[in-house]
Amino acid sequence: MSHFKRLLAFFAMLALLAACSPKDAAGTAGATGSETKKTVLRLPATTTFATTDPHYTAQNSDYLLNDLLYESFYYIDNRGNADPRLATSYEVSEDGTVYTYHLKEGVKWQTGGTLTSDDVIYSINRALESPYTSSYLAGMEEVTAPDSNTVVFKLSGMSPTFHINLCRVYILSKAATEGLDTGFANAYPGGTGPFSIKEWLPDQKVTVVRNNDYHGKPGSVEEMSFPVLADTIASLRAFEAGEIDLTQVLANDWERIKSNDKYKTSLQESTSVVFVTMNNQQAPFDNALVRQAVNYAIDKQDMLDAAVNGNGRPQSTIGNYEMVFGIPKPGEIFEYSFDLEKAKSLLAQAGYPDGLTLDTPIYTLASDEFAIPAQVLQSQLANAGIKAEIQTVEQSALISDYITGNYGIGIIALSMDLDASIFAVPYSTDGIDGLNIARYSNSIVDESFIKAGQTLDENERKEFFKTAFDQASRDAAYAPLYSMQIPLAMDKGLYADIDKSYYYWGWN
């Protein structure tokens, strides 16, 4: 199911660093002759690579690789900062419905020829046909090219996030791509990006090399390699053996690695939020009182300490307020405190004065990132009088059941960035049978997200978002737990920023 595959990319199975990478050969001789200058960056991939087709990509490793091979009008990082790539500038009409982009001249394709507006028109139409990318172009009525260096988008209505979404669509060479099947199979048509494919062994390792014809600043390293490793444990072993340059570190190993002077370590804020999801259409969670009781029964700090040694931040929504524009900050909306007596009282009001035993288990993944909070949740719910078993399943089955509503309660994580408007999908009625895995519906929430999309005024948008999230919190649509801070260890000479493409990484 293509729709299902596209949704997989939103779920964070600690895949924020699914392609975080390692170190290859140490390098070549530096300018002084006696020094060694590192020219290769080795970063781990914890999932295999599937495709180099940026319009048919569904997993994190491929997304991260695409940032090196292809480009759009602007590169926009996880914090919303924008760098011009294929465009030199753009304008928006006064009514917010016409976007005009001016292409950078002389940009060369890796397969030959130069970028023109024909390539852009072709790429946009191709992206519209893909279930993976068509949503980025929602609201677009037409795209035209007045000349070879200008592209104009006409929208059906104002869209405050159109520019951000459009820049998620990579531009392809029409001449090199139009004869290829979707997915590209074993073909690689080349992009305009700072790197190109050198070695493609998707189950073992992918290597890219610097594009010497790149129109912008050259990549800071000559080569990057991405060995495919089984999991974070294997990645850490490879890192300590000197086989890669950076790794994520599990909580149990953090203090040991952090105290080692050989490494540089840091905690990186992430957009990934762990939360409890309850099927609002299935008893007993179709009763808001029960969902509210679950929220009051949870000690988020205890959960955070047990699951990730405190390396995170309690959240009141399923978005990280530190990372995403429009997500309300602490104190701005209704929030649940840890209150067992309140939880028991609500259960009694719901018709369960003696507590209840759930017919369905707490549904989650077997990895510690989810199994541990599931165990803590089981214990905390029991303290409030709610008894439940735990069932762990593999990822694709879990997400399929969540999307189709084939579950009662579970734990998962979601990683969504840049703008709170994207959370209309997991909170709005239209998101049911999609990313609204709680199957939650409230007209106030639906209307507030719609209104936030009908104004460009940031303060007005924030107020609409507050209304939406406040109502969803009062209804206990979900039980948000915490955002994850990613413990990283890296070579002391490496400059790395997980909010940005690997293009910006390099050796100090």
C-alpha positions in Angstrom: 0.0 0.0 0.0 1.7 3.2 -1.1 -0.2 5.4 1.3 0.8 3.1 4.1 4.5 3.2 3.1 4.5 7.0 3.0 3.1 7.1 6.5 5.9 4.9 7.7 8.3 7.7 7.2 6.6 9.9 9.8 7.0 7.3 12.6 10.3 7.7 14.5 11.7 4.4 15.5 14.7 6.3 16.7 15.3 6.7 13.0 16.2 10.3 13.3 19.8 9.0 12.9 18.9 6.1 10.8 21.7 7.1 8.6 24.0 8.7 11.1 27.3 7.9 9.9 30.8 6.5 10.4 34.4 7.1 9.3 36.1 5.5 6.4 39.8 5.5 5.6 41.6 8.1 7.7 42.3 10.3 4.6 45.2 11.7 2.6 48.2 13.7 3.4 47.5 17.3 4.5 49.1 20.5 3.5 52.0 20.2 5.9 53.0 16.8 4.7 53.3 15.3 8.1 49.7 15.9 9.1 46.8 13.7 8.0 43.8 15.4 6.7 40.6 13.4 6.8 38.7 13.4 3.5 36.2 10.7 4.2 33.2 10.8 6.5 31.7 7.4 7.6 28.2 7.5 9.0 26.0 4.5 10.0 22.7 3.5 8.4 20.5 1.4 10.6 18.1 0.5 7.8 18.9 -0.7 4.3 18.7 1.6 1.4 15.8 1.0 -1.0 15.8 3.6 -3.8 17.4 6.7 -5.3 14.1 8.0 -6.6 13.3 11.0 -4.4 9.6 11.0 -5.4 9.1 7.4 -4.3 11.0 7.3 -1.0 9.5 5.9 2.2 12.3 5.3 4.7 14.7 7.5 6.6 18.0 6.3 5.1 16.8 7.1 1.6 15.6 10.6 2.7 18.9 11.5 4.2 20.8 10.3 1.1 18.5 12.3 -1.2 19.6 15.5 0.5 23.1 14.9 -0.9 22.0 13.9 -4.4 19.1 16.2 -5.3 17.9 19.7 -4.6 14.8 21.8 -4.6 14.4 25.6 -4.7 15.6 26.0 -1.1 17.1 23.7 1.5 15.1 24.0 4.7 16.5 22.4 7.8 14.7 21.0 10.8 14.6 24.4 12.5 13.1 26.2 9.5 16.3 27.9 8.4 16.4 28.2 4.6 19.3 28.3 2.1 18.8 29.0 -1.6 19.7 26.1 -3.8 18.1 26.0 -7.2 16.4 29.4 -6.8 18.0 32.7 -6.2 14.7 34.3 -4.9 11.0 34.0 -4.8 7.9 36.3 -4.4 4.5 35.7 -3.0 1.5 37.7 -4.3 -0.4 40.0 -1.9 -3.3 37.5 -1.6 -0.9 34.6 -0.9 -2.0 32.5 -3.9 0.8 33.0 -6.4 4.4 32.0 -5.8 7.1 32.9 -8.3 10.5 31.3 -8.2 13.6 32.5 -10.1 16.0 29.8 -11.0 19.8 30.0 -10.6 21.4 30.0 -14.0 24.1 27.6 -15.1 23.2 24.8 -12.7 24.6 21.5 -14.3 23.0 18.1 -14.1 25.4 15.3 -13.1 24.2 13.5 -16.2 24.8 16.5 -18.5 22.9 19.6 -19.6 21.7 22.5 -17.4 18.7 23.1 -15.3 15.7 24.9 -16.9 12.1 25.5 -16.0 11.1 22.5 -18.2 12.9 20.2 -15.7 10.9 21.9 -12.8 7.5 21.5 -14.6 8.3 17.8 -15.3 9.4 17.2 -11.7 6.3 18.8 -10.2 4.0 16.9 -12.4 5.8 13.6 -11.6 5.6 14.4 -7.9 1.9 15.0 -8.2 1.5 11.4 -9.5 3.3 9.9 -6.5 1.4 9.1 -3.3 4.7 9.8 -1.4 4.9 13.4 -2.5 1.5 14.6 -3.9 0.5 15.9 -0.4 3.4 18.4 -0.5 1.6 20.1 -3.5 -1.9 20.2 -2.0 -3.8 23.3 -3.0 -1.7 23.9 -6.2 -4.0 24.6 -9.2 -1.3 25.0 -11.8 2.4 25.5 -12.4 3.7 27.4 -15.4 7.0 28.7 -16.8 7.0 32.1 -18.4 10.6 31.5 -19.5 13.4 29.1 -19.0 14.4 30.5 -15.6 11.1 31.4 -14.0 8.4 29.1 -12.5 5.0 30.3 -11.2 2.7 28.3 -8.9 -1.0 29.2 -8.7 -2.8 28.0 -5.6 -6.5 27.5 -5.0 -6.3 29.4 -1.7 -3.8 30.8 0.7 -1.3 28.3 2.2 1.1 29.5 4.9 3.3 26.4 4.5 3.3 26.0 0.7 6.9 27.2 0.3 8.1 24.7 3.0 6.2 21.8 1.5 7.2 22.7 -2.1 10.9 22.6 -1.1 10.4 19.0 0.0 10.0 18.1 -3.7 13.3 17.4 -5.4 13.9 18.5 -8.9 14.9 15.9 -11.5 16.4 16.1 -15.0 13.6 15.5 -17.5 16.0 14.1 -20.1 17.7 11.7 -17.7 14.5 10.6 -15.9 11.5 10.4 -18.2 12.5 7.0 -19.6 12.9 5.4 -16.2 10.4 3.4 -14.2 9.3 4.8 -10.9 11.7 3.8 -8.1 14.6 3.8 -10.6 15.4 0.1 -9.8 19.1 0.0 -10.5 19.3 3.3 -12.4 20.5 6.6 -11.0 19.7 9.6 -13.2 21.9 12.0 -11.2 20.8 15.3 -9.7 22.2 18.7 -9.1 23.3 18.0 -5.5 26.8 18.3 -3.9 27.4 14.6 -4.1 26.8 11.7 -6.5 26.7 7.9 -6.1 30.0 6.0 -6.2 28.9 2.7 -4.8 25.4 1.2 -4.4 25.2 -1.9 -2.3 21.9 -1.1 -0.5 22.1 -4.0 1.9 25.7 -3.4 2.8 27.0 0.1 2.1 26.4 3.1 0.0 29.2 5.6 -0.9 28.9 9.0 -2.4 31.6 11.3 -3.7 31.9 15.1 -4.1 30.3 16.5 -7.3 33.1 18.6 -8.8 30.6 20.4 -11.0 28.4 21.5 -8.1 27.1 25.0 -8.6 27.4 25.9 -4.9 30.1 25.6 -2.2 31.8 22.2 -2.6 31.0 19.5 0.0 33.4 19.7 2.9 34.6 16.1 2.5 35.6 14.2 -0.6 33.6 11.1 0.2 30.9 9.8 2.5 30.2 6.2 3.2 27.1 4.7 4.9 27.6 1.1 6.1 24.4 -0.6 7.0 24.4 -1.8 10.6 21.9 -3.9 12.4 21.0 -1.5 15.2 22.2 1.1 17.6 24.2 -1.6 19.5 26.1 -2.6 16.4 26.6 1.1 15.5 28.2 1.7 18.9 30.5 -1.3 18.6 31.6 -0.1 15.2 32.2 3.4 16.5 34.3 2.2 19.4 36.3 0.0 17.0 37.1 3.1 14.9 35.1 2.0 12.0 32.6 4.9 11.9 32.8 8.5 13.0 29.5 9.1 14.8 26.9 7.0 16.6 23.7 7.2 18.7 24.3 5.9 22.2 21.7 3.9 24.2 20.9 5.1 27.7 22.7 2.3 29.4 26.0 3.2 27.7 25.7 6.9 27.9 27.7 7.6 31.1 30.5 5.3 30.0 30.9 6.9 26.6 30.4 10.4 27.9 33.3 10.0 30.4 35.7 8.8 27.7 38.0 11.7 26.7 38.5 10.1 23.3 35.0 11.2 22.1 32.9 14.3 21.8 29.4 13.8 23.1 26.2 15.8 23.1 22.5 15.6 23.7 20.6 16.7 20.6 17.0 17.9 20.7 14.7 16.0 18.4 11.3 16.3 16.9 10.5 12.7 18.0 7.8 12.5 20.7 6.8 9.3 22.5 3.1 9.1 23.4 0.3 6.8 24.4 -2.3 6.4 21.7 -5.9 5.2 22.6 -8.5 4.2 20.1 -11.2 6.8 20.6 -13.7 4.6 18.7 -13.2 1.5 20.8 -14.5 0.8 24.4 -13.4 1.8 27.0 -11.4 4.5 25.3 -14.5 5.9 23.5 -15.2 7.4 26.9 -13.3 10.6 27.4 -13.3 10.1 31.2 -11.3 6.9 30.8 -8.8 8.6 28.5 -8.5 11.5 31.0 -7.9 9.0 33.8 -5.1 7.4 31.8 -3.5 10.9 31.4 -3.7 11.6 35.1 -2.3 8.1 36.0 0.9 8.8 34.1 4.0 10.2 35.9 5.9 11.6 32.8 9.1 12.3 34.6 9.2 8.8 36.1 8.6 7.4 32.6 11.3 9.6 31.1 13.9 8.6 33.8 13.1 4.9 33.4 13.1 4.8 29.6 15.9 7.1 28.6 17.7 8.1 31.8 16.0 11.5 31.7 17.3 12.4 28.3 14.2 14.1 27.1 11.6 16.7 27.8 8.0 16.1 29.1 5.4 17.2 26.5 1.7 18.1 26.5 1.2 17.5 22.8 2.6 15.0 20.4 4.9 17.7 19.0 8.0 19.2 20.5 7.4 22.8 21.4 11.2 23.5 21.3 11.4 22.4 17.7 8.1 23.1 15.9 6.6 26.5 15.2 3.1 26.8 16.7 3.3 24.0 19.2 2.1 25.5 22.5 4.7 26.0 25.2 4.2 24.7 28.8 1.4 26.6 30.5 -0.3 27.8 27.3 -2.9 25.0 27.1 -4.7 22.6 29.4 -2.2 20.1 30.9 -2.5 16.9 32.9 -0.6 16.6 36.2 0.3 13.2 37.8 -2.7 12.6 40.1 -3.7 9.0 41.0 -6.7 10.1 43.1 -8.0 12.1 40.2 -7.5 9.2 37.9 -9.4 6.8 40.2 -12.2 9.4 40.6 -12.6 9.7 36.8 -12.7 5.9 36.4 -15.5 5.7 38.9 -17.4 8.4 37.1 -16.9 6.4 33.9 -18.6 3.4 35.5 -15.5 1.6 36.8 -15.4 2.3 40.6 -13.5 -0.9 41.2 -11.1 -0.3 38.3 -11.0 -2.2 35.0 -9.1 -4.9 33.1 -8.5 -4.0 29.5 -9.5 -6.5 26.9 -6.7 -5.4 24.5 -3.0 -5.3 25.4 -0.7 -2.3 25.4 0.6 -2.5 21.8 4.1 -1.5 21.0 7.5 -2.5 19.6 10.0 -4.8 21.2 12.9 -2.4 21.3 13.8 -0.8 24.6 12.8 2.7 23.3 9.2 1.5 23.5 9.1 -1.7 25.5 10.5 0.0 28.6 7.9 2.9 28.6 5.2 0.2 28.0 6.3 -1.6 31.1 6.3 1.6 33.1 2.8 2.5 31.7 1.6 -0.9 32.7 2.7 -0.3 36.3 1.4 3.2 36.5 -2.0 2.2 35.1 -2.2 -0.6 37.6 -1.7 1.9 40.4 -4.8 3.7 39.2 -6.8 0.5 38.9 -6.3 -0.2 35.2 -4.9 -3.7 34.4 -3.4 -4.5 31.0 -1.0 -6.9 29.4 1.7 -5.9 26.9 2.1 -7.2 23.3 5.1 -6.4 21.1 5.0 -6.8 17.4 7.2 -5.9 14.4 7.0 -2.4 13.0 5.0 -2.8 9.8 2.3 -4.8 11.5 2.1 -2.3 14.4 1.7 0.7 12.2 -0.8 -1.1 9.9 -3.0 -1.9 12.9 -2.7 1.6 14.3 -3.8 3.2 11.1 -6.7 0.8 10.6 -7.8 1.1 14.2 -7.1 -2.6 15.0 -5.9 -1.9 18.6 -7.1 -0.4 21.9 -4.1 1.3 23.5 -0.4 1.5 22.6 2.9 3.4 22.7 4.6 4.9 19.6 6.6 7.9 18.6 6.0 10.5 15.9 8.5 12.8 14.3 7.0 15.9 12.6 8.8 19.2 12.1 8.8 22.8 11.1 5.2 23.9 11.5 2.2 22.9 13.7 -0.1 22.8 10.7 1.2 19.3 9.9 -0.4 18.1 13.1 -3.8 18.6 11.6 -3.2 15.1 10.2 -3.0 13.2 13.6 -5.5 15.4 15.3 -8.2 16.2 12.6 -11.1 14.1 11.5 -9.8 13.9 8.0 -6.7 12.1 9.4 -8.7 9.0 10.5 -7.5 5.9 8.5 -4.2 7.8 8.2 -2.0 9.4 10.7 -4.9 10.1 13.2 -4.3 6.8 14.8 -6.3 7.8 17.9 -9.3 8.1 15.5 -10.1 11.3 17.4 -12.7 13.8 16.1 -13.7 17.3 17.3 -15.1 20.1 15.1 -13.4 22.8 17.1 -10.0 21.2 16.5 -10.8 20.7 12.8 -11.9 24.3 12.3 -9.0 25.7 14.2 -6.5 24.0 12.0 -8.4 25.1 8.9 -8.3 28.8 10.2 -4.6 28.5 10.9 -4.1 27.7 7.3 -6.1 30.7 6.1 -3.8 33.5 7.4 -0.2 34.4 7.0 -0.1 36.3 10.4 2.1 34.2 12.7 0.5 35.4 15.9 -3.0 34.6 14.6 -1.8 31.2 13.5 -0.4 30.5 17.0 -3.7 31.4 18.6 -5.6 29.0 16.3 -3.1 26.3 17.1 -3.5 26.9 20.9 -7.2 26.5 20.5 -6.8 23.2 18.6 -4.3 21.7 21.0 -6.1 22.9 24.1 -9.3 21.2 23.0 -7.6 18.0 22.0 -5.8 18.0 25.4 -9.1 18.4 27.3 -10.6 15.6 25.3 -7.5 13.5 26.0 -7.1 12.6 22.4 -3.7 11.1 23.2 -1.5 10.9 26.3 1.7 12.7 25.3 4.8 11.5 27.2 8.1 13.1 26.2 10.3 14.3 23.4 13.6 12.4 23.0 17.0 14.0 23.2 19.4 11.9 21.2 22.7 11.0 22.9 25.4 11.3 20.3 29.1 10.4 20.4 31.5 11.4 17.6 35.1 11.8 16.6 36.5 14.9 18.3 37.4 16.4 15.0 33.9 16.0 13.5 31.5 18.9 13.0 28.0 17.5 13.0 24.5 19.0 13.2 21.6 16.6 13.1 19.2 19.4 12.2 21.0 19.8 8.8 21.8 17.7 5.8 25.1 15.8 5.8 26.3 18.3 3.2 27.0 20.7 6.1 29.0 18.2 8.1 32.7 17.8 8.0 36.1 17.8 9.7 37.1 20.8 11.7 
